[in-house]
């Protein structure tokens, strides 16, 4: 999983560097031929500078790989990254000059090569500085830090914990579980303790935030291990099994999860994944989320200001409404919306519960008396009250497309199978949101639609949902 994602990042990073090398050379060519003062301006017709550019790209590509510029950038110090880049570029220029000399292309402008050297250092310094800051911000965002629960406390579990702690990867180890009550409270490694026994597993994964469960003990030592595996799968949490693999002895067959083999800090592991295995596409989904939400926020800012002014005209109180919701695997965050109800709407909820038209833990009534006249109904009808959630997407709490984020009190009433809808980052829109009769869909069917989205996820499906969402906004199917 991680390897596939890293390969995509390396490919994009390498492609960006090649583009910058070409840009630096073209800028040097333009400066030498047209911009420099008269004594130094101009270039001879020979040699062919297209060939020189091709040689420069190949040379720089090879030296960048030799100096390992594409190892995980977020785990380095920028100072080390910068000096390593300077060494790589300097070596690349030396190799380029040597190759041009051996190829008898000695008429290449030395000033052009000097400008190329300066340009590429400037371009790469800016580029890698921005990339470094983005990666650090992404890595330190609480919504991108995976929470791991380790099963076991003996030597294998200790090795797994030490591997994670030594790797510099931003992974939070919640603690360990054991089969013996006597082990509770024991420090396994790096201050990580045994939290409880396997009987506590259900309570921990349902009430806490757990992204992955690592079985670092033989499955044959766990009584009814298949029961725990099924529970974790049904909730929608990744399972990683450290060798030796005993899963065949359980006669356990995943109902909807996929079995994958992955490298975990140098250790081969088996992963039972309840979500898509298209990790490159998931990474692209994240890139699209951040870039699209940033562009849309800037583009729609005047419109957002107009809506905010309209709300203040029709109702006293704040423009925005924020409410605690649950995101990926139960992470808490505050969801933002334009306020479409009177300021004391939450307090009046209890007196309206008997009018609830929705089944299950959800609450919906037609012609809610708490809605602000005119502007509140327009915003709800067009779903424009959801626009401020672009800020949630920018913060990494939500995605453009995904299951709608529930409130904690709803999740407390979920059946175990319904909890799996939290295994994917919540979205601004979803399949339910674009259903023509969405307000009449019963709660269980709503949950099934979200799980069908998770099980059949693809980038193509996301684009189709976004397109259909725009049609729904125009048609005004909201309530």
KANOR-V31991 format. One record per residue. N is the residue number from 1. RES is the residue in one letter. OMEGA is omega in whole degrees, -180 to 180 (NA if undefined). Layout:
# KANOR-V31991
n->N res->RES omega->OMEGA
n->N res->RES omega->OMEGA
This chain:
# KANOR-V31991
n->1 res->X omega->-178
n->2 res->X omega->-179
n->3 res->X omega->179
n->4 res->X omega->179
n->5 res->X omega->180
n->6 res->X omega->179
n->7 res->X omega->179
n->8 res->X omega->179
n->9 res->X omega->180
n->10 res->X omega->180
n->11 res->X omega->-180
n->12 res->X omega->179
n->13 res->X omega->180
n->14 res->X omega->179
n->15 res->X omega->178
n->16 res->X omega->-180
n->17 res->X omega->178
n->18 res->X omega->178
n->19 res->X omega->-180
n->20 res->X omega->177
n->21 res->X omega->179
n->22 res->X omega->-180
n->23 res->X omega->180
n->24 res->X omega->180
n->25 res->X omega->-180
n->26 res->X omega->178
n->27 res->X omega->178
n->28 res->X omega->179
n->29 res->X omega->-179
n->30 res->X omega->179
n->31 res->X omega->-177
n->32 res->X omega->-174
n->33 res->X omega->-171
n->34 res->X omega->-167
n->35 res->X omega->-175
n->36 res->X omega->178
n->37 res->X omega->-171
n->38 res->X omega->-176
n->39 res->X omega->-174
n->40 res->X omega->-176
n->41 res->X omega->175
n->42 res->X omega->179
n->43 res->X omega->176
n->44 res->X omega->179
n->45 res->X omega->178
n->46 res->X omega->2
n->47 res->X omega->177
n->48 res->X omega->-175
n->49 res->X omega->172
n->50 res->X omega->179
n->51 res->X omega->178
n->52 res->X omega->178
n->53 res->X omega->180
n->54 res->X omega->179
n->55 res->X omega->-180
n->56 res->X omega->180
n->57 res->X omega->-179
n->58 res->X omega->-179
n->59 res->X omega->-179
n->60 res->X omega->178
n->61 res->X omega->-179
n->62 res->X omega->-178
n->63 res->X omega->177
n->64 res->X omega->178
n->65 res->X omega->178
n->66 res->X omega->-179
n->67 res->X omega->172
n->68 res->X omega->-180
n->69 res->X omega->-173
n->70 res->X omega->171
n->71 res->X omega->-173
n->72 res->X omega->-171
n->73 res->X omega->-175
n->74 res->X omega->-178
n->75 res->X omega->-178
n->76 res->X omega->168
n->77 res->X omega->-176
n->78 res->X omega->179
n->79 res->X omega->179
n->80 res->X omega->179
n->81 res->X omega->-178
n->82 res->X omega->-178
n->83 res->X omega->176
n->84 res->X omega->177
n->85 res->X omega->178
n->86 res->X omega->179
n->87 res->X omega->-179
n->88 res->X omega->-180
n->89 res->X omega->-180
n->90 res->X omega->178
n->91 res->X omega->179
n->92 res->X omega->179
n->93 res->X omega->179
n->94 res->X omega->178
n->95 res->X omega->180
n->96 res->X omega->180
n->97 res->X omega->179
n->98 res->X omega->-179
n->99 res->X omega->179
n->100 res->X omega->179
n->101 res->X omega->-179
n->102 res->X omega->179
n->103 res->X omega->179
n->104 res->X omega->176
n->105 res->X omega->-172
n->106 res->X omega->-179
n->107 res->X omega->179
n->108 res->X omega->-177
n->109 res->X omega->178
n->110 res->X omega->179
n->111 res->X omega->178
n->112 res->X omega->179
n->113 res->X omega->177
n->114 res->X omega->177
n->115 res->X omega->178
n->116 res->X omega->180
n->117 res->X omega->-180
n->118 res->X omega->-179
n->119 res->X omega->-175
n->120 res->X omega->177
n->121 res->X omega->179
n->122 res->X omega->-177
n->123 res->X omega->-179
n->124 res->X omega->178
n->125 res->X omega->179
n->126 res->X omega->-178
n->127 res->X omega->-176
n->128 res->X omega->174
n->129 res->X omega->179
n->130 res->X omega->179
n->131 res->X omega->-180
n->132 res->X omega->-179
n->133 res->X omega->179
n->134 res->X omega->-179
n->135 res->X omega->179
n->136 res->X omega->179
n->137 res->X omega->180
n->138 res->X omega->-177
n->139 res->X omega->-177
n->140 res->X omega->177
n->141 res->X omega->-176
n->142 res->X omega->-179
n->143 res->X omega->178
n->144 res->X omega->179
n->145 res->X omega->-179
n->146 res->X omega->176
n->147 res->X omega->-174
n->148 res->X omega->174
n->149 res->X omega->-177
n->150 res->X omega->175
n->151 res->X omega->-178
n->152 res->X omega->179
n->153 res->X omega->-179
n->154 res->X omega->-171
n->155 res->X omega->-178
n->156 res->X omega->178
n->157 res->X omega->178
n->158 res->X omega->180
n->159 res->X omega->179
n->160 res->X omega->-180
n->161 res->X omega->180
n->162 res->X omega->177
n->163 res->X omega->-179
n->164 res->X omega->-177
n->165 res->X omega->-179
n->166 res->X omega->-173
n->167 res->X omega->-174
n->168 res->X omega->176
n->169 res->X omega->-178
n->170 res->X omega->180
n->171 res->X omega->180
n->172 res->X omega->177
n->173 res->X omega->-177
n->174 res->X omega->-178
n->175 res->X omega->-178
n->176 res->X omega->172
n->177 res->X omega->180
n->178 res->X omega->177
n->179 res->X omega->-176
n->180 res->X omega->180
n->181 res->X omega->-178
n->182 res->X omega->-178
n->183 res->X omega->-177
n->184 res->X omega->-180
n->185 res->X omega->-180
n->186 res->X omega->175
n->187 res->X omega->-177
n->188 res->X omega->178
n->189 res->X omega->175
n->190 res->X omega->179
n->191 res->X omega->179
n->192 res->X omega->-175
n->193 res->X omega->172
n->194 res->X omega->-176
n->195 res->X omega->-176
n->196 res->X omega->180
n->197 res->X omega->-179
n->198 res->X omega->178
n->199 res->X omega->180
n->200 res->X omega->-174
n->201 res->X omega->-176
n->202 res->X omega->-179
n->203 res->X omega->-178
n->204 res->X omega->-176
n->205 res->X omega->179
n->206 res->X omega->-175
n->207 res->X omega->179
n->208 res->X omega->177
n->209 res->X omega->-179
n->210 res->X omega->180
n->211 res->X omega->-177
n->212 res->X omega->175
n->213 res->X omega->-180
n->214 res->X omega->176
n->215 res->X omega->-179
n->216 res->X omega->172
n->217 res->X omega->180
n->218 res->X omega->-179
n->219 res->X omega->180
n->220 res->X omega->179
n->221 res->X omega->-176
n->222 res->X omega->179
n->223 res->X omega->-179
n->224 res->X omega->-178
n->225 res->X omega->180
n->226 res->X omega->178
n->227 res->X omega->180
n->228 res->X omega->178
n->229 res->X omega->-180
n->230 res->X omega->179
n->231 res->X omega->-178
n->232 res->X omega->179
n->233 res->X omega->-176
n->234 res->X omega->178
n->235 res->X omega->177
n->236 res->X omega->-178
n->237 res->X omega->178
n->238 res->X omega->175
n->239 res->X omega->176
n->240 res->X omega->-177
n->241 res->X omega->179
n->242 res->X omega->180
n->243 res->X omega->12
n->244 res->X omega->-177
n->245 res->X omega->-180
n->246 res->X omega->-173
n->247 res->X omega->-180
n->248 res->X omega->-178
n->249 res->X omega->-179
n->250 res->X omega->-172
n->251 res->X omega->-178
n->252 res->X omega->176
n->253 res->X omega->-180
n->254 res->X omega->-180
n->255 res->X omega->-180
n->256 res->X omega->-180
n->257 res->X omega->179
n->258 res->X omega->178
n->259 res->X omega->-178
n->260 res->X omega->175
n->261 res->X omega->-170
n->262 res->X omega->175
n->263 res->X omega->-178
n->264 res->X omega->-178
n->265 res->X omega->177
n->266 res->X omega->-180
n->267 res->X omega->177
n->268 res->X omega->-178
n->269 res->X omega->174
n->270 res->X omega->-177
n->271 res->X omega->172
n->272 res->X omega->-172
n->273 res->X omega->180
n->274 res->X omega->178
n->275 res->X omega->-175
n->276 res->X omega->177
n->277 res->X omega->179
n->278 res->X omega->-172
n->279 res->X omega->175
n->280 res->X omega->179
n->281 res->X omega->177
n->282 res->X omega->177
n->283 res->X omega->177
n->284 res->X omega->177
n->285 res->X omega->179
n->286 res->X omega->179
n->287 res->X omega->179
n->288 res->X omega->179
n->289 res->X omega->-176
n->290 res->X omega->-177
n->291 res->X omega->-178
n->292 res->X omega->-179
n->293 res->X omega->177
n->294 res->X omega->-180
n->295 res->X omega->-179
n->296 res->X omega->179
n->297 res->X omega->179
n->298 res->X omega->-177
n->299 res->X omega->-175
n->300 res->X omega->-176
n->301 res->X omega->178
n->302 res->X omega->180
n->303 res->X omega->178
n->304 res->X omega->179
n->305 res->X omega->179
n->306 res->X omega->179
n->307 res->X omega->179
n->308 res->X omega->179
n->309 res->X omega->-180
n->310 res->X omega->179
n->311 res->X omega->-179
n->312 res->X omega->179
n->313 res->X omega->-174
n->314 res->X omega->-177
n->315 res->X omega->175
n->316 res->X omega->-180
n->317 res->X omega->-177
n->318 res->X omega->178
n->319 res->X omega->-176
n->320 res->X omega->175
n->321 res->X omega->177
n->322 res->X omega->-176
n->323 res->X omega->179
n->324 res->X omega->178
n->325 res->X omega->177
n->326 res->X omega->-180
n->327 res->X omega->-175
n->328 res->X omega->179
n->329 res->X omega->173
n->330 res->X omega->178
n->331 res->X omega->-180
n->332 res->X omega->174
n->333 res->X omega->178
n->334 res->X omega->178
n->335 res->X omega->-179
n->336 res->X omega->175
n->337 res->X omega->167
n->338 res->X omega->-180
n->339 res->X omega->179
n->340 res->X omega->-179
n->341 res->X omega->177
n->342 res->X omega->-175
n->343 res->X omega->-177
n->344 res->X omega->-176
n->345 res->X omega->-178
n->346 res->X omega->-179
n->347 res->X omega->-178
n->348 res->X omega->-177
n->349 res->X omega->-176
n->350 res->X omega->-177
n->351 res->X omega->180
n->352 res->X omega->-176
n->353 res->X omega->-178
n->354 res->X omega->179
n->355 res->X omega->-177
n->356 res->X omega->-179
n->357 res->X omega->-179
n->358 res->X omega->175
n->359 res->X omega->-180
n->360 res->X omega->-176
n->361 res->X omega->-179
n->362 res->X omega->179
n->363 res->X omega->177
n->364 res->X omega->171
n->365 res->X omega->177
n->366 res->X omega->180
n->367 res->X omega->179
n->368 res->X omega->-177
n->369 res->X omega->-178
n->370 res->X omega->-176
n->371 res->X omega->178
n->372 res->X omega->179
n->373 res->X omega->175
n->374 res->X omega->-173
n->375 res->X omega->180
n->376 res->X omega->-179
n->377 res->X omega->177
n->378 res->X omega->-179
n->379 res->X omega->180
n->380 res->X omega->-179
n->381 res->X omega->-178
n->382 res->X omega->-176
n->383 res->X omega->179
n->384 res->X omega->176
n->385 res->X omega->-179
n->386 res->X omega->-174
n->387 res->X omega->-179
n->388 res->X omega->178
n->389 res->X omega->171
n->390 res->X omega->177
n->391 res->X omega->176
n->392 res->X omega->178
n->393 res->X omega->179
n->394 res->X omega->180
n->395 res->X omega->179
n->396 res->X omega->-178
n->397 res->X omega->-177
n->398 res->X omega->174
n->399 res->X omega->176
n->400 res->X omega->-179
n->401 res->X omega->179
n->402 res->X omega->178
n->403 res->X omega->180
n->404 res->X omega->-177
n->405 res->X omega->-179
n->406 res->X omega->173
n->407 res->X omega->-176
n->408 res->X omega->-178
n->409 res->X omega->177
n->410 res->X omega->-177
n->411 res->X omega->178
n->412 res->X omega->-179
n->413 res->X omega->180
n->414 res->X omega->162
n->415 res->X omega->-176
n->416 res->X omega->-176
n->417 res->X omega->-180
n->418 res->X omega->-179
n->419 res->X omega->-177
n->420 res->X omega->178
n->421 res->X omega->176
n->422 res->X omega->-177
n->423 res->X omega->175
n->424 res->X omega->-178
n->425 res->X omega->-178
n->426 res->X omega->-175
n->427 res->X omega->177
n->428 res->X omega->175
n->429 res->X omega->-176
n->430 res->X omega->-179
n->431 res->X omega->180
n->432 res->X omega->-176
n->433 res->X omega->-176
n->434 res->X omega->178
n->435 res->X omega->-176
n->436 res->X omega->-179
n->437 res->X omega->-169
n->438 res->X omega->-177
n->439 res->X omega->180
n->440 res->X omega->-179
n->441 res->X omega->-179
n->442 res->X omega->-170
n->443 res->X omega->-178
n->444 res->X omega->179
n->445 res->X omega->176
n->446 res->X omega->179
n->447 res->X omega->179
n->448 res->X omega->178
n->449 res->X omega->178
n->450 res->X omega->-180
n->451 res->X omega->176
n->452 res->X omega->177
n->453 res->X omega->-179
n->454 res->X omega->-176
n->455 res->X omega->-176
n->456 res->X omega->-172
n->457 res->X omega->172
n->458 res->X omega->177
n->459 res->X omega->179
n->460 res->X omega->179
n->461 res->X omega->178
n->462 res->X omega->180
n->463 res->X omega->178
n->464 res->X omega->179
n->465 res->X omega->178
n->466 res->X omega->179
n->467 res->X omega->-179
n->468 res->X omega->177
n->469 res->X omega->178
n->470 res->X omega->178
n->471 res->X omega->180
n->472 res->X omega->179
n->473 res->X omega->-180
n->474 res->X omega->-177
n->475 res->X omega->179
n->476 res->X omega->-180
n->477 res->X omega->-177
n->478 res->X omega->179
n->479 res->X omega->NA
